[in-house]
Amino acid sequence: MTRSAIRRPRRRRPFGTAALVAAGLAAGVLPAVPGPAAASEPSEQAREAAPEGLKEVFFVGNNWEGTADVINSRGDYAKIGRIDMIPDKKERLREIYLNPIKLAFFMGIRLGPGEGHDQLVDDMYTTKDGKAVVASRPSFADVVSIDVRSGRINWRFPVSGFRSDHMAVSPDGTQVAVSSSTSNTVHVLDMATGKEAGSFRTGDKPHENVYTDGGKYLWNMAIGEVNTDLDAPWQDFTKGDRRITVADAKTFEVKKIIDMRERLDAFGRKDLSDALRPVAFTPDESKMYFQVSFFNGFVEYDVRKDEITRVKTLPKNPDTSDERTTYVNDSRHHGMSMSPRGDKLCIAGTMDDYVTVVNRETLQEGPLVTASKPYWATVSGDGKHCVVSESGADQVTAIDFATGGKVASIPVGDHPQRVRLGHVPTDWTGPTTG
């Protein structure tokens, strides 16, 4: 592979920032969850036609800028409009600066996971009618619904604790689950009203959320502490309680705890972290693929057998340091998606500055497409492309699942992270008022 000679500077995370963990629910062995049947992102895998009067689009969350760019979800990926996701910024900052505890965590987020920046928009989903976008805002520790036409806030839900993170929308589009990093809680909210339907406890620092079995279960992956420099393997015990919590999506009762430490050890990979990052399920959900902290590769997990079956190590960029403290929030690779047919995996090699499409049967990677700090991977509206956010280049890039080659790159705002499919009215070009 020909590598770009231009390398961005690596930021070393400051040590001793405000702690972002709280005590979690003790792990236990619970009854197995029945065989799953839905995809990791149902709205994306279904590939259904947009409802009448609506247009399917991508929402790109520009985390450091506090905006969301709206682009076409297929074809030319042209930019359609932009939404200010922090119209209440002055009010929120006033609250934070008047509260010493909130201010301490706010600064901790800026100096830790924010790499010196405020984290102003993380995850986003639109309502089924395309009238609003619901987003988590880590630095403001909340979830908001914003009217796509007026740009005004419909409702706001402050999460427990001091930081909101990854979300997931239920297959029927009525509820959204959000991780509260510092309170070890997942809140499930009504998409229309913002009222809490329920919640459940997780491991330390809940991260990714995924609905399975047609929306019957909600999986949460806890990544533990990622904001210290205690990254050496012998210091792993400082990272906290990292596990998968599977809850009933209606009653919010915890149905199963999955400790990947035990499964990794049984597979002979005691060297790998058990902090799960992004995940991707096969269409029938018999297999789950996941990335872990510090590792340039991914793991295959058989859901029904409850065991790890394969581990894939991907190429190392020779320009990437082996010094773990240089990895952003412990992420070596962060971002993966699966083709609608389930035959290809798209992997964002975050710290190695590439994206690659992997054959799921053979685990053979395709071309390594140069990308600057790719942070997320999803699937285009027509299912043909993997779309990744290049947070280091402020653009999103489409990769062809069939060839593994680059299709297009589209400039967006400052530090794009999450990219989600959604809908807006067909005539929409952006909010009409601030």
C-alpha positions in Angstrom: 0.0 0.0 0.0 1.2 3.5 -0.8 0.9 5.6 2.3 0.5 9.3 2.4 3.7 11.0 3.7 1.6 13.6 5.5 0.7 12.5 9.0 -1.3 14.5 11.5 0.2 15.1 15.0 -0.9 12.6 17.7 -2.4 14.2 20.7 -1.4 12.7 24.0 -4.3 12.6 26.4 -3.7 14.5 29.7 -3.5 12.4 32.8 -5.6 13.1 35.8 -8.7 14.6 34.2 -12.0 14.4 36.0 -13.0 10.7 36.5 -15.9 9.7 34.2 -16.9 6.4 35.8 -19.3 5.4 38.5 -20.1 2.1 40.3 -21.8 -0.5 38.0 -24.1 -3.4 38.5 -22.3 -6.5 39.5 -22.0 -9.0 36.7 -24.0 -12.3 36.9 -25.0 -15.2 34.8 -28.6 -14.9 33.6 -30.8 -17.0 31.2 -29.7 -16.9 27.5 -31.5 -14.5 25.2 -33.6 -16.3 22.5 -32.1 -16.3 19.0 -32.1 -12.8 17.5 -33.5 -11.9 14.1 -33.0 -8.2 13.3 -30.0 -6.3 12.0 -27.7 -4.0 14.0 -29.2 -0.9 12.4 -32.7 -2.0 11.3 -33.5 1.3 9.6 -30.4 1.0 7.4 -30.6 -2.7 6.7 -34.2 -2.7 5.7 -33.6 -0.5 2.7 -37.3 0.5 2.6 -38.4 3.3 0.3 -38.8 6.7 2.0 -42.4 7.4 3.2 -44.4 9.7 0.9 -43.4 13.3 1.3 -40.0 12.4 2.8 -36.5 12.1 1.5 -33.9 9.7 2.8 -30.7 11.4 3.9 -27.6 11.1 6.0 -27.1 13.1 9.2 -23.4 13.8 9.8 -22.7 14.9 13.4 -19.9 17.5 13.5 -18.9 16.8 17.1 -16.6 19.7 17.8 -18.6 22.2 15.8 -22.1 21.4 17.2 -23.7 21.1 13.8 -25.2 18.3 11.7 -24.7 18.3 7.9 -27.5 16.7 5.9 -26.3 15.0 2.7 -27.8 12.6 0.2 -27.8 9.0 1.4 -26.8 7.6 -2.0 -25.7 8.7 -5.4 -23.6 11.9 -5.3 -23.9 12.4 -1.5 -24.4 16.1 -2.2 -24.9 18.4 0.8 -28.5 19.5 1.3 -28.5 21.6 4.4 -27.1 22.1 7.9 -28.7 22.2 11.4 -27.3 24.0 14.4 -27.5 21.3 17.1 -26.7 23.7 20.0 -29.2 26.6 19.6 -29.3 26.8 23.4 -25.5 27.0 23.8 -25.5 30.2 25.9 -28.1 28.8 28.3 -26.4 25.5 28.8 -23.0 27.1 29.4 -24.5 29.5 31.9 -25.9 26.5 33.9 -22.5 24.7 33.7 -20.4 27.6 34.8 -22.7 28.3 37.8 -22.3 24.7 39.0 -18.8 23.7 40.1 -19.4 20.0 39.8 -20.9 20.3 36.3 -18.0 22.5 35.3 -15.5 20.0 36.5 -17.0 17.3 34.4 -17.5 19.7 31.4 -13.8 20.5 31.5 -12.9 16.8 32.0 -14.8 16.0 28.8 -13.0 18.7 27.0 -9.5 17.7 28.1 -10.2 13.9 27.9 -12.5 12.4 25.2 -12.8 15.8 23.5 -9.1 16.1 22.8 -9.2 19.7 23.9 -12.6 20.4 22.4 -16.2 20.4 23.6 -18.2 17.4 22.4 -21.3 19.1 21.2 -23.1 16.4 19.1 -22.6 12.7 19.2 -25.4 10.6 17.9 -28.6 11.4 15.9 -31.8 9.8 14.7 -34.8 11.4 13.0 -38.4 10.8 13.9 -40.5 8.7 11.5 -42.3 11.7 10.1 -39.0 13.5 9.4 -40.0 16.5 11.4 -37.3 16.3 14.0 -33.8 15.0 14.7 -33.0 13.7 18.1 -29.4 14.0 19.2 -27.1 13.3 22.2 -24.8 16.1 23.2 -22.0 14.8 25.5 -20.7 18.0 26.9 -24.2 19.2 27.8 -25.1 15.8 29.2 -28.5 15.7 27.4 -30.6 14.5 24.6 -32.6 17.1 22.5 -35.2 17.0 19.8 -34.7 19.7 17.2 -37.4 20.7 14.6 -35.7 20.4 11.2 -37.7 23.3 9.7 -37.4 25.9 12.5 -34.2 24.7 14.1 -35.8 25.1 17.5 -35.7 22.6 20.4 -38.9 20.6 20.8 -37.8 18.9 24.1 -34.7 18.3 26.2 -33.8 15.4 28.4 -30.9 15.8 30.9 -29.3 12.4 31.4 -28.3 11.1 34.8 -24.7 11.9 35.4 -22.6 14.3 33.4 -22.2 12.9 29.8 -24.5 11.5 27.2 -23.1 9.2 24.4 -24.1 6.6 21.8 -27.8 6.0 21.0 -30.0 3.5 19.2 -33.5 3.9 17.9 -36.1 1.1 18.2 -37.1 -0.7 15.0 -40.5 0.9 15.1 -39.0 4.4 15.5 -40.9 5.2 18.7 -38.1 5.1 21.3 -34.5 6.1 21.5 -31.9 4.6 23.9 -29.0 6.7 25.1 -25.9 5.8 27.2 -25.1 8.0 30.2 -21.4 7.5 30.6 -20.9 8.6 34.1 -23.9 7.1 35.8 -23.6 3.7 34.1 -27.2 3.9 32.9 -29.1 3.5 29.6 -32.2 5.8 29.4 -34.9 4.9 26.9 -36.9 7.9 25.8 -40.1 8.5 23.8 -39.0 10.0 20.5 -42.0 12.3 20.2 -42.1 13.7 23.8 -38.7 13.1 25.3 -40.3 11.4 28.3 -38.4 8.5 29.9 -40.0 5.1 29.3 -37.5 3.3 31.5 -33.8 2.7 32.1 -31.4 0.0 33.2 -27.9 -0.2 34.8 -24.8 -1.3 32.8 -21.1 -1.8 33.3 -18.7 1.1 33.6 -19.0 3.8 30.9 -21.8 2.4 28.7 -21.1 3.0 25.0 -22.7 1.3 22.0 -26.4 0.4 22.0 -28.1 -2.1 19.6 -31.7 -3.4 19.4 -32.0 -7.0 18.4 -34.7 -9.6 17.8 -37.0 -7.1 16.1 -36.7 -4.7 19.0 -37.3 -7.2 21.7 -33.9 -6.8 23.3 -31.5 -3.9 23.8 -27.8 -4.6 24.0 -25.3 -2.2 25.7 -21.6 -2.5 25.5 -19.6 -0.9 28.4 -16.1 0.2 27.5 -14.8 1.1 31.0 -12.4 3.9 31.6 -10.7 5.2 28.5 -9.5 8.7 29.6 -6.4 7.9 31.6 -2.8 7.0 30.5 -3.0 3.7 32.5 -3.0 1.8 29.2 -0.3 -0.8 29.7 -1.6 -4.4 29.8 -0.6 -4.9 33.4 -2.8 -1.8 34.3 -5.9 -3.3 32.7 -7.5 -3.8 36.1 -7.9 0.0 36.4 -10.3 0.1 33.4 -13.3 -1.0 35.4 -16.3 -3.3 34.7 -16.5 -3.9 31.0 -19.3 -6.1 29.8 -22.4 -6.5 27.6 -25.7 -5.9 29.3 -28.8 -7.4 27.5 -32.1 -5.9 28.6 -35.8 -6.5 27.7 -36.6 -3.5 25.6 -40.1 -3.2 27.0 -39.7 -4.0 30.7 -36.0 -2.9 30.9 -35.2 -5.9 33.0 -31.7 -7.2 32.5 -31.9 -10.6 30.9 -28.2 -11.5 30.4 -24.7 -10.3 31.2 -21.9 -11.3 28.8 -18.4 -11.1 30.1 -16.1 -11.1 27.0 -13.1 -11.4 29.2 -14.0 -15.0 29.9 -14.7 -15.7 26.2 -11.5 -14.1 25.0 -9.5 -16.1 27.6 -11.2 -19.3 26.5 -10.2 -18.6 22.9 -6.6 -18.0 23.9 -6.5 -14.3 23.5 -5.8 -13.0 27.0 -3.8 -10.3 25.4 -6.8 -8.6 23.9 -8.8 -5.9 25.8 -12.5 -6.8 26.6 -13.6 -3.2 26.1 -16.0 -3.5 23.2 -16.2 -0.6 20.7 -18.5 -0.6 17.7 -20.2 -3.8 16.8 -22.0 -5.3 13.7 -24.5 -8.2 13.6 -25.1 -10.4 10.6 -28.6 -10.0 9.1 -29.9 -13.1 11.0 -27.9 -12.0 14.1 -26.3 -15.4 14.5 -22.9 -13.7 14.6 -21.7 -10.4 16.1 -18.4 -8.7 15.1 -16.8 -6.2 17.4 -13.7 -4.1 17.9 -11.8 -3.8 21.2 -9.5 -1.2 22.6 -5.9 -1.0 21.4 -6.4 -3.7 18.7 -6.0 -3.3 15.0 -8.6 -5.9 14.0 -11.9 -7.4 15.2 -13.4 -10.4 16.8 -16.2 -12.8 15.6 -18.7 -14.0 18.3 -21.2 -16.7 17.8 -24.3 -15.4 19.6 -26.1 -18.8 19.9 -23.1 -20.8 21.0 -22.0 -17.9 23.2 -18.4 -18.2 22.2 -15.7 -16.4 20.2 -15.0 -18.2 16.9 -12.4 -16.1 15.1 -10.1 -13.1 15.6 -8.8 -11.1 12.6 -5.7 -8.9 12.9 -5.6 -6.2 10.2 -2.5 -4.5 8.8 -0.6 -2.0 10.9 0.3 1.3 9.4 4.1 1.5 9.9 3.6 5.2 10.8 1.3 4.4 13.7 3.0 4.4 17.1 2.8 1.3 19.3 2.6 3.6 22.3 -0.9 3.0 23.6 -1.3 6.4 25.2 -1.3 8.0 21.8 -4.5 6.2 20.8 -7.6 8.5 21.0 -9.7 7.3 23.9 -8.0 3.9 23.7 -9.4 3.4 20.2 -7.0 1.7 17.7 -9.8 0.9 15.3 -13.2 2.4 15.8 -16.1 2.0 13.3 -17.5 -1.0 11.5 -20.5 -1.8 9.4 -21.9 -4.8 7.4 -23.2 -5.0 3.9 -27.0 -5.7 3.7 -26.3 -9.2 2.4 -24.0 -9.9 5.3 -21.0 -10.9 3.1 -18.7 -7.9 3.7 -17.5 -6.0 6.7 -16.3 -2.4 6.4 -13.6 -1.5 9.0 -12.5 2.0 10.0 -8.8 1.7 11.0 -8.9 4.9 13.1 -5.3 5.3 14.3 -3.9 3.5 11.3 -5.6 6.0 8.9 -7.3 3.6 6.5 -10.6 2.0 5.7 -10.9 -1.6 4.3 -13.6 -3.9 3.2 -13.3 -7.5 4.6 -14.8 -10.7 3.1 -16.8 -12.1 6.0 -16.3 -15.7 5.0 -12.5 -15.7 4.5 -11.7 -12.6 6.6 -9.5 -11.4 3.9 -9.2 -7.7 3.7 -9.4 -5.7 0.5 -7.5 -2.6 -0.5 -6.4 -0.3 2.3 -8.0 3.1 1.4 -6.2 6.0 3.0 -8.4 8.0 5.4 -7.6 10.5 8.1 -8.7 9.3 11.5 -11.9 7.5 10.3 -14.2 7.3 13.3 -17.4 5.7 12.2 -18.7 3.4 9.4 -22.3 2.9 8.2 -24.1 1.8 5.0 -25.5 3.9 2.2 -29.2 4.1 1.5 -28.9 1.8 -1.5 -26.6 -0.6 0.4 -23.9 -0.4 -2.2 -21.3 1.6 -0.2 -19.7 1.9 3.2 -19.8 5.5 4.4 -17.1 6.5 6.9 -16.5 9.8 8.8 -13.0 11.1 8.4 -12.7 13.1 11.6 -9.1 14.1 10.8 -10.0 15.6 7.4 -13.5 16.9 8.1 -15.2 14.8 5.4 -17.2 11.7 4.8 -16.0 9.1 2.3 -17.9 6.4 0.5 -16.2 3.0 -0.1 -17.6 0.5 -2.6 -18.5 -2.8 -0.9 -18.0 -4.7 -4.2 -14.5 -3.4 -5.1 -13.3 -2.0 -1.8 -12.3 1.2 -3.7 -13.1 4.8 -2.9 -16.1 6.3 -4.5 -16.4 9.9 -3.3 -15.5 12.3 -0.4 -17.7 15.1 0.8 -16.5 18.0 3.0 -18.5 18.5 6.2 -18.0 20.3 9.5 -15.4 20.1 12.3 -14.6 16.6 13.5 -17.5 14.4 12.0 -18.2 11.3 14.0 -21.5 9.6 13.9 -23.3 9.2 10.5 -26.9 8.0 10.6 -29.6 7.5 8.0 -32.7 9.6 8.5 -35.5 11.4 6.7 -36.4 15.1 6.0 -39.3 16.6 4.0 -38.7 16.3 0.3 -38.5 20.1 -0.1 -36.2 20.6 2.9 -33.0 22.7 2.5 -32.3 23.7 6.1 -34.0 25.5 9.0 -35.8 28.7 8.1 -35.0 30.4 11.4 -32.3 30.2 14.0 
